[in-house]
Amino acid sequence: MAEFICRLGTPSGEVLTRIVEAAGAGDARTRLEGEGFRVFAVSNVEKGLSAVLSAGGASRKKRVKAGDFLLFNQQLSALLRAGIPVLQSINLLKNRSGSSTLRNVLADIEEKIKSGFSLSEAFEAQGIFPKIYTASILAGEKSGALDEVLARYVDFLKRNVGISRKLR
């Protein structure tokens, strides 16, 4: 058993930090969610409290450019449609990205997924993506049609990018 520092949200909206003993990060997350908490971050005690307190903070990350974000979503949708697993798709796109900002964000998302976060939670924890995006991913996860949801989001992004270019 290992100790994990967990950043939690209570049903009343309070945010707190708690140390939990569990076999793994996923077990700690599952147990805390079973107790009614919203789990924001789970980190091994050895990594230190600062890793948990800064988890998901937008202040340490730059925004991903709209063009890079659009291309990432187009490629992710295509990979998922081709039957490539989510984690493998994220890893592949991380390694092929020309944007260092996007690479860093995807590396963090990949780590969060490996530690038990769902895809939508991993994106939400970054603090830089629109709520509609994380909500769309959640809907795709729940419905089992993540590739279709991402394709629709790509259409939405294309319209927005086109509109903003026309306004300039």
C-alpha positions, 0 to 999 in steps of 0.5 A: 500500500502506498500513500497518495495526496488527493485534491478533492471537491466536496458536494457542498463545493469545498476544495480540500486535500487529503492523504489516502492509503491505497494500492494505486492511484486508481484505487484511491480515486475510486474509493474517494469517488465512492465516498461522494468526492469529486477527485481533481488530482491524485499524486504519490506522496513522494512527488510532493504536495506541490504536484497536487496543488498545482494540478490543473492550474492554467497559470502554469500552462499556455493556451493552445493555438486554435489551429493546433487545437483544430488539427489535433481534434481532426486527427484524434477523431480520425484515429478513434474512428480507425479503432486506435485506443484513446491512450495510444492516439493521445501518445501518437499525436503528442509525439507528432505535434509541432507545437511544444505547448500542445505536446506538454499538455498532451503529455500531462493528459496522458499521465492523468489517464494512466493514473485513472482519470477519464479522458474528459477529466484529464482535459478538464484538469488542464484548465485551458479547454472550453467547458463545451469541449470537456462536456462534449468529450464526457458525452462521447465517453458516456455514449460510446461515440467519442469519434462522432462527438469529436467530428461534430466538435471539429465542425463547430471549431471550423465554423468558429475559426471561419467566423473569427477570420471573417471578423478580422 
